[in-house]
Amino acid sequence: MFDVIIAGCGPTGAMLAAELRLHDVRVLVLEKETEPASFVRIVGLHIRSLELMAMRGLLDSILQHGRRRPAGGFFAAIPKPAPKGLDSAYAYLLGIPQPVIERLLEEHAIKLGAQVRRGCAVAGFEQDDEGVTVELSDGEQLRSRYLVGCDGARSTVRKLLGVGFPGEPSRTDTLMGEMKVGVPQEEIAAKVTEISETHQPFWLRPFGEGVYSVLVPAAGVSDRAEPPTLEDFKQQLRTIAGTDFGVHSPRWLSRFGDATRLAERYRVGRVLLAGDAAHIHPPIGGQGLNLGVQDAFNLGWKLAAQIRGWAPETLLDTYQTERHPVAEDVLDNTRAQVELLSTEPGPQAVRRLLTELMDFDEVNRHLIEKITAIGIRYDFGEGPDLLGRRLRDIDVKQGHLYGLLRRGRGLLLDRTERLTVGGWSDRIDYLADPTAELDVPCVLLRPDGHVAWIGDDQQDLDDHLSRWFGKPAD
């Protein structure tokens, strides 16, 4: 008997398993693939994901395997630098091989006590008032209190659950991969600049050591059902640029469409969805992996609270009410970015206008904060602008704020030195620090770093402690 079975050991599933293990939840992760992916695809961790990794003490090890890049030029690949003074200590993009980030997160979950079984796929399940019976593809049956589908865009869990996945099917396919080139970087840069004036969906971006990320239209190449080949890339490069740049030695090659879909519900009874099982969208802007990892951070402590028995009645429901709108916004901004890559006159006129508007700091900042998820504000009711937002990694007397969040507990940061967490001390840590870099007296942080309360009144604090962390211990 497990507390939670997770289908899928990608970044979302592994991160969720680790978050649950911080609260001693018995977790089993089922992964249908027998071995981790062998192809080396570079993915980008955006600012908010880097903050979350810092909160759990993972960032230093992750940084050893990645390459920092400026946090700009994300929105529709419009080449604008990041605005100055982004409100984060981690205001950069980290490019990291996908197999590496998946391995590090899986190792993190296992180190905390999660069980991972590879070569195991969910074939069916039935839920009742007490739990979920999960049937594997080999006929074995397992019992769990909850099941979470983190099993990707073609999620078996979502399909068996009968949750609708409305949206738009793919209209346009694109080839994307990483490979070495056989011509000087200056020649590539000049050609890319020339082609950018035609506004075709095309790029060659250096990743170091002679490796480039290559993106070209897929129209006119091999069948959609077949994986793309290096020759497909060469053909498209010659068509667009008049040269194939001598590309060779591909790390990975893929074809993706612009399908955009969002699950109607994230929870049905004891079964929940997260990551690509709950939402898919074009990869432009690099938000997909980040969105899934952030789902896991939002869900983990809430599901653990439900299992541990102290969750307020509606706490688990806030997973959908908070994360569903975030996914809707990501889908909308990727729709907009796809339109801005169109070669049609109308979208290109809008692109030129937006390129001008992004010279205004407020516009550029708004778009960067949207893509990197540091602009998210959950609706916690009326209050100061900071309420519902994540708090940056400020300096405190014990070092850095995020270093105090590694156990996945809440935190009361008290500049007045007059308040207390009382009977909630088994769920919430307390720090009295009148010197903390805050312009408000006290803040209550949830385990995911979002500000749940601001003030200096003990009774008001107790009410909010009950709202988010249940009844106090006896």
C-alpha positions in Angstrom: 0.0 0.0 0.0 1.5 3.3 -1.1 0.3 6.8 -0.3 0.9 8.1 -3.9 1.7 6.3 -7.2 3.1 8.6 -9.8 2.9 7.6 -13.5 5.9 9.0 -15.3 9.5 9.8 -14.1 10.2 12.8 -16.2 11.1 16.1 -14.5 7.5 16.7 -13.3 7.1 13.2 -11.8 10.5 13.1 -10.2 10.1 16.5 -8.7 6.7 15.6 -7.3 8.0 12.4 -5.8 10.8 14.4 -4.1 8.4 17.0 -2.7 6.2 14.3 -1.3 9.1 12.5 0.3 10.0 15.7 2.2 6.8 14.9 4.2 7.5 11.2 4.6 4.8 10.2 2.0 5.2 6.7 0.7 5.8 7.2 -3.1 6.2 4.8 -6.0 7.1 6.2 -9.4 6.2 4.1 -12.5 8.1 4.7 -15.7 7.3 2.8 -18.8 10.7 3.3 -20.4 13.3 0.8 -19.2 16.2 3.2 -19.7 16.5 7.0 -19.5 16.4 8.9 -22.8 19.7 8.6 -24.6 19.4 11.6 -26.9 21.0 14.8 -25.6 18.5 17.6 -25.9 19.3 21.0 -24.3 16.4 22.4 -22.3 16.3 25.7 -20.5 15.5 26.3 -16.8 13.9 29.7 -16.4 14.2 32.1 -13.5 11.3 30.7 -11.4 12.5 27.1 -11.8 16.0 28.1 -10.8 14.5 29.7 -7.7 12.6 26.5 -6.8 15.8 24.5 -7.2 17.6 26.9 -4.9 14.8 26.4 -2.3 15.5 22.7 -2.2 19.2 22.9 -2.2 19.6 21.5 -5.7 20.8 24.5 -7.7 24.5 24.2 -7.0 24.7 20.7 -8.3 22.5 21.6 -11.3 24.7 24.6 -12.2 27.7 22.3 -12.6 26.0 20.7 -15.6 24.5 23.7 -17.3 25.4 26.8 -19.1 24.1 30.3 -18.2 22.6 32.4 -20.9 21.1 35.9 -20.7 17.4 36.0 -19.8 16.4 37.8 -22.9 15.1 37.2 -26.5 12.6 34.6 -25.4 9.3 36.1 -26.6 8.7 35.0 -30.2 12.6 35.0 -30.6 12.5 38.8 -30.8 16.1 39.7 -30.0 15.7 42.1 -27.1 18.0 42.0 -24.1 16.5 41.3 -20.6 15.5 44.4 -18.7 17.9 45.5 -16.0 17.1 44.8 -12.4 14.9 41.7 -12.7 13.6 40.9 -9.2 15.6 37.7 -8.7 19.0 36.5 -7.6 18.8 34.0 -10.5 18.1 36.3 -13.4 19.4 34.1 -16.2 18.5 31.1 -18.3 20.3 27.8 -17.6 20.8 25.5 -20.6 21.2 22.0 -19.5 21.0 18.6 -21.2 17.5 17.1 -20.6 18.8 13.6 -19.6 21.0 15.3 -17.0 18.2 17.3 -15.4 16.0 14.2 -15.4 18.8 12.1 -13.8 19.5 14.7 -11.1 15.8 15.0 -10.2 15.3 11.3 -10.1 18.4 10.8 -8.0 17.1 13.5 -5.7 13.8 11.7 -5.3 15.4 8.4 -4.7 17.8 9.8 -2.1 14.8 11.1 -0.2 13.3 7.6 -0.3 11.0 7.5 -3.3 10.8 4.1 -5.1 11.2 4.1 -8.9 10.2 1.2 -11.1 11.2 1.3 -14.8 9.6 -0.8 -17.5 6.2 -0.4 -15.7 3.3 1.2 -17.4 -0.2 2.0 -16.1 -2.8 0.0 -18.0 -5.9 0.7 -15.9 -7.1 1.9 -12.5 -10.2 2.0 -10.4 -10.8 4.4 -7.5 -13.0 4.3 -4.5 -13.5 6.2 -1.3 -10.4 4.8 0.2 -7.9 4.8 -2.6 -6.9 3.7 -6.1 -6.2 0.2 -7.5 -3.7 0.6 -10.3 -3.2 -2.2 -12.8 0.1 -2.5 -14.6 0.6 -3.6 -18.2 1.9 -7.0 -17.0 -1.3 -7.6 -15.0 0.1 -6.7 -11.5 -2.2 -4.7 -9.3 -1.0 -2.1 -6.8 -2.9 -0.1 -4.2 -2.4 3.6 -3.4 -4.3 6.4 -1.7 -3.7 8.7 -4.7 -2.6 8.4 -8.3 -1.0 11.3 -10.2 -0.6 11.2 -14.0 2.7 12.8 -15.0 2.9 10.6 -18.1 3.1 13.2 -20.8 1.0 14.6 -23.7 -0.5 11.2 -24.6 -1.2 10.5 -20.9 -2.8 7.1 -20.3 -4.0 8.3 -16.9 -5.8 11.3 -18.4 -7.4 9.1 -21.1 -8.6 6.5 -18.6 -9.8 9.2 -16.3 -12.0 10.5 -19.1 -10.9 14.1 -18.7 -11.4 16.2 -21.8 -8.3 17.7 -23.5 -9.7 20.5 -25.7 -7.7 22.8 -27.8 -6.3 23.1 -31.3 -4.6 20.3 -33.2 -1.2 20.9 -34.8 -1.4 23.0 -38.0 2.3 23.6 -38.7 5.3 21.3 -38.0 8.8 22.4 -37.3 12.1 20.6 -37.2 14.4 21.2 -34.3 17.7 19.6 -33.3 21.2 20.1 -32.1 24.2 19.4 -34.3 27.7 20.5 -35.2 28.4 22.8 -38.2 31.2 23.0 -40.6 31.5 26.7 -41.3 32.8 29.7 -39.2 30.5 31.3 -36.7 30.8 34.7 -38.4 29.4 33.2 -41.6 26.4 31.7 -39.8 25.7 34.9 -37.9 25.7 36.9 -41.1 23.3 34.5 -42.9 21.0 34.3 -39.8 20.8 38.1 -39.8 20.0 38.2 -43.5 17.2 35.5 -43.2 15.7 37.1 -40.1 14.6 40.0 -42.3 12.4 37.5 -44.2 10.7 36.5 -40.9 10.7 32.8 -41.6 10.6 30.4 -38.6 14.4 29.7 -38.6 17.4 29.9 -36.4 20.9 28.6 -35.7 21.9 29.3 -32.1 25.3 28.4 -30.7 25.5 26.1 -27.7 29.3 26.0 -27.4 31.9 23.5 -28.7 30.7 24.0 -32.3 27.2 22.7 -31.5 24.2 24.7 -32.7 20.5 24.6 -32.0 18.8 24.5 -35.4 15.1 25.2 -36.1 13.6 25.1 -39.6 10.1 24.6 -41.1 9.1 20.9 -41.6 7.0 21.5 -44.7 7.9 19.3 -47.6 10.1 16.9 -45.7 9.6 13.3 -44.6 6.3 11.9 -43.3 5.1 13.2 -40.0 4.9 9.7 -38.6 8.6 9.1 -39.2 11.4 10.6 -37.1 13.3 13.4 -39.0 16.8 12.7 -40.4 19.9 14.9 -40.8 19.2 15.0 -44.5 15.8 16.6 -43.8 17.6 19.4 -41.9 20.1 19.8 -44.7 17.3 20.0 -47.3 15.4 22.7 -45.4 18.6 24.7 -44.7 19.5 24.7 -48.3 16.0 25.8 -49.3 15.9 28.7 -46.8 19.6 29.7 -46.6 21.1 28.4 -49.8 23.5 26.3 -47.7 23.4 23.5 -45.2 26.3 25.1 -43.2 28.0 21.7 -43.3 25.8 20.4 -40.4 26.8 17.0 -39.1 27.0 14.8 -35.9 23.5 15.5 -34.6 22.9 15.1 -30.8 19.2 14.8 -31.3 16.6 15.6 -34.0 12.9 16.1 -33.5 9.7 17.3 -35.1 7.1 19.2 -33.2 3.7 20.7 -34.0 1.9 23.7 -32.6 -0.9 21.7 -31.0 -2.3 23.5 -27.9 -4.5 21.7 -25.4 -5.4 22.0 -21.7 -7.1 19.4 -19.5 -10.6 20.4 -18.4 -9.8 19.3 -14.9 -6.7 18.6 -12.9 -8.4 16.4 -10.4 -11.1 13.7 -10.3 -11.4 12.3 -6.9 -8.1 10.6 -5.9 -6.5 11.0 -9.4 -4.7 14.1 -10.4 -2.8 15.3 -13.5 0.4 17.4 -13.8 2.9 18.5 -16.4 2.3 17.6 -20.1 -0.5 15.3 -19.0 -2.4 18.4 -18.1 -1.3 20.8 -20.8 0.6 20.9 -24.1 1.7 23.8 -26.3 4.4 24.7 -28.8 7.9 24.8 -27.3 8.6 28.4 -28.3 9.7 30.4 -25.2 10.9 27.2 -23.5 8.1 27.1 -20.9 7.0 23.4 -21.0 9.4 21.7 -18.7 9.3 24.7 -16.3 5.5 24.7 -16.2 5.5 21.0 -15.2 8.1 21.3 -12.5 6.2 24.3 -11.1 3.0 22.2 -11.1 4.9 19.7 -8.9 6.0 22.3 -6.4 2.4 23.5 -6.1 0.9 20.1 -5.7 3.5 18.3 -3.6 3.0 20.0 -0.2 -0.8 20.1 -0.6 -1.1 16.4 -1.5 1.2 15.6 1.4 -0.9 17.7 3.8 -4.0 15.7 2.7 -2.2 12.4 3.3 -0.8 13.5 6.7 -4.2 14.6 7.8 -3.8 18.3 8.5 -4.9 19.8 5.2 -7.8 22.3 5.3 -10.9 21.0 3.5 -10.3 22.9 0.3 -6.5 22.9 0.2 -6.1 20.2 -2.5 -8.7 22.0 -4.7 -6.4 25.0 -4.8 -4.0 23.0 -7.0 -6.4 23.4 -9.9 -7.6 26.9 -9.1 -4.1 28.2 -9.0 -2.3 26.2 -11.7 -5.1 25.9 -14.4 -5.1 29.7 -15.0 -1.3 29.7 -15.2 -1.4 27.0 -17.9 -4.1 29.0 -19.7 -1.8 32.0 -19.7 1.1 30.0 -21.0 -1.0 28.5 -23.8 -2.2 32.0 -24.8 1.3 33.5 -24.9 2.6 30.6 -27.0 -0.4 31.0 -29.4 0.6 34.7 -29.7 4.3 33.8 -30.3 3.4 31.3 -33.0 1.3 33.9 -34.8 4.3 36.3 -34.6 6.4 33.7 -36.4 4.0 33.6 -39.3 5.3 35.0 -42.6 1.9 36.5 -43.4 1.8 40.3 -43.7 -0.7 40.9 -40.8 1.3 38.9 -38.2 4.5 40.4 -39.4 3.1 43.9 -39.0 2.1 43.1 -35.4 5.6 41.6 -34.9 7.3 44.8 -36.1 5.0 46.9 -33.8 5.7 44.6 -30.8 9.5 44.8 -31.5 9.2 48.6 -31.2 7.1 48.4 -28.0 9.6 46.1 -26.4 12.0 49.0 -26.4 9.9 50.3 -23.5 11.2 48.8 -20.3 7.7 48.1 -18.9 6.7 46.0 -21.9 9.9 44.1 -22.1 9.8 43.4 -18.4 6.2 42.3 -18.5 6.9 39.7 -21.2 10.1 38.4 -19.5 8.3 38.0 -16.2 5.5 36.2 -18.0 7.8 33.7 -19.8 10.0 33.1 -16.7 7.0 32.8 -14.4 8.2 35.3 -11.8 5.2 37.5 -12.6 2.7 34.9 -11.3 0.3 36.2 -8.6 -2.2 33.7 -7.2 -5.5 35.1 -6.0 -5.4 35.0 -2.2 -7.9 37.9 -1.9 -7.4 41.6 -1.4 -4.1 42.8 0.0 -0.7 44.3 -0.9 0.7 43.5 -4.3 3.1 41.1 -2.8 0.3 38.8 -1.5 0.1 35.7 -3.7 3.4 36.4 -5.4 6.6 34.5 -4.8 9.2 36.2 -2.6 12.6 36.6 -4.0 15.7 35.1 -2.3 16.3 38.0 0.1 19.2 38.2 2.6 18.3 37.2 6.2 20.4 36.9 9.3 21.0 33.2 8.7 22.2 33.8 5.1 19.6 33.5 2.3 15.9 33.0 2.6 15.7 30.1 0.2 18.2 28.2 2.4 15.5 28.0 5.1 12.9 26.4 2.8 14.8 23.1 2.1 12.5 21.0 4.2 9.4 21.9 2.3 7.7 23.6 5.2 6.0 26.9 5.6 8.0 29.8 7.1 7.0 32.9 9.1 9.5 35.7 8.7 8.8 38.1 11.5 10.5 41.5 11.5 8.6 42.6 14.7 9.9 39.7 16.8 6.4 39.6 18.5 4.6 36.9 16.6 4.5 33.1 17.0 3.5 30.0 14.9 2.2 28.4 18.1 0.5 25.0 17.5 1.6 25.0 13.8 5.3 24.6 14.6 5.2 21.0 13.3 4.4 22.4 9.8 5.9 25.9 9.8 9.4 27.3 10.7 9.9 30.6 12.4 12.5 33.3 11.9 12.6 36.5 13.8 14.8 39.0 11.9 14.2 42.7 12.2 17.0 43.3 9.6 15.4 41.2 6.8 15.2 43.0 3.4 11.4 43.5 3.5 9.3 46.6 3.4 6.4 44.9 5.3 6.4 43.8 9.0 5.9 40.0 8.6 5.2 37.5 5.8 3.9 33.9 5.9 5.4 31.8 3.2 3.9 28.6 1.8 6.3 25.7 1.1 6.4 26.8 -2.6 7.7 30.3 -1.6 4.4 32.2 -2.3 3.4 34.8 0.2 0.2 33.6 2.0 -0.1 36.5 4.5 1.3 40.0 5.3 0.8 41.9 8.5 1.7 42.2 12.2 -1.5 41.0 14.0 -1.4 37.6 15.8 -5.1 36.9 15.5 -5.1 37.7 11.8 -2.0 35.5 11.4 -3.7 32.6 13.2 -6.7 32.8 10.9 -4.4 32.5 7.9 -2.4 29.7 9.4 -5.7 27.8 9.7 -6.6 28.6 6.2 -3.4 27.2 4.7 -2.1 24.8 7.3 -5.2 23.4 9.0 -5.9 23.2 12.7 -3.1 23.6 15.2 -1.7 20.6 16.9 -3.0 19.8 20.4 
